[in-house]
Amino acid sequence: MERAAWYRERVPLLLKRVWVFAYVCFAWIFFRAASLSDALLVVRRIFTGVWSSPAIPALMVLLACLVWLYESLYESRVRPVLAHGLVRVCLAAAMILYLCLFSAGGGAFIYFQF
């Protein structure tokens, strides 16, 4: 698709990145699910589920959006500020704090089914 001139010239880079991220996340559902029926159930619930459900906390969605924003800003004129050591340490500490406070226990190693 990148070979088409209209795609290279007219589609913004951010939209291309969001598309690739969404595609990889969607494909990951089928990689991680125990069966095809489980994967299809997850897909069905993504489009019919309630976003205020505890299974999809709004804070997690907000943090994912902030990571996208950080990546976009890192490629702009703000890069020297974001590349500063203190900013990076604070961001990493915030992510670790989020994982410690909001992660569910009992998770399995992600490749355990191989």
N, C-alpha and C positions, 0 to 999 in steps of 0.2 A: 504494500500500500504506500510505502514511503517513496516509491518510484514515481507515483503520479504527481505531476507538477502542482495541481490544485491542492493536494493534500500537504505537500511540503510548504507551499506558499501561503495558504489561507487558513489552515488549522493551527491555532496557537499552541505553543510548546506545552503550556500548562495543561491544556485539554488532552494532548497526546499522553502526557505523564499520568494524568488521572485515569485515562482509558486503560493504559497498561497495568496500573495498580489494581483497578477494578477487575480486569480480566484475570490477573494472577490470583487475586483473592477468591474470585468465583471458581477458578479451576482447583484451587486448594481444597474446596469443599469436597470434591470428588476424590481427591487424594487422601484426605483424612477420614472420610466416612467409612464405617465398617461394611456397608453394602450400598448398592445403588438406590435401594428404597430409602435408606437413611439419608443419603445425599439429596435425593429429590424432596424429602420431607424438610430438610434444612432450607433448600431453595424456596419451597412453597411458603415456609414460615418467614423468610426474609421479606417476601412481598406481601404477605397477609398478616404478619405479626404486629403487635402493638409496640411502638418504639419506647413507651414508658415502662416496659417490662424490665424487671431486675436483670433479666438475661442480657439486655442491651442497655447498659447504663449510659445515660447522657454524658457523663464525665468521660467515659472511654471514647465516645464519638468525638467529643470536643478535643481530647488529647490527640487523636488521630488527625484531626483537622489542623491542629497546631504543628504537628510534625510536618505535614504537607506545606504549611506556611513557612516553617523554618527552612525546608529544602528550597522553596522558591526564593526566599530572601537571601539564602546563602549564595545563590547564583547572581545576585544583583549588586548594587553599590554598597549594600549594608554588610557585605562579607567581612570587612575588617573588624566590625563590631562583634559579629557572631563567631569569628575565629579566635576572639580573645579567650584566654584560658579560664578566666573567672566565669564568663557566660556559659561556656561549655560544661564546666564543673557543676554549676547551678542547675543546668538543664538535665544533666545526668543524675544528679541527686534527686531532682523532682520526679524523674521517671522511676528511680529505685524506690522512692517513698510511695509513689502510686502503686507499684507492684506489691510492696509489703503490706499496704493498708487494704487494697481492694482485690487482691488475687484470691482465687478460690483454692483451697487446699486439695490434695489428692490427685494432682495432675500427673499424667504418665509421660514418659519420654516420648517425644513426638514420632519417632521412627520405630516404636515398639512392635508394630504389626509387620515389619519386613521380615 
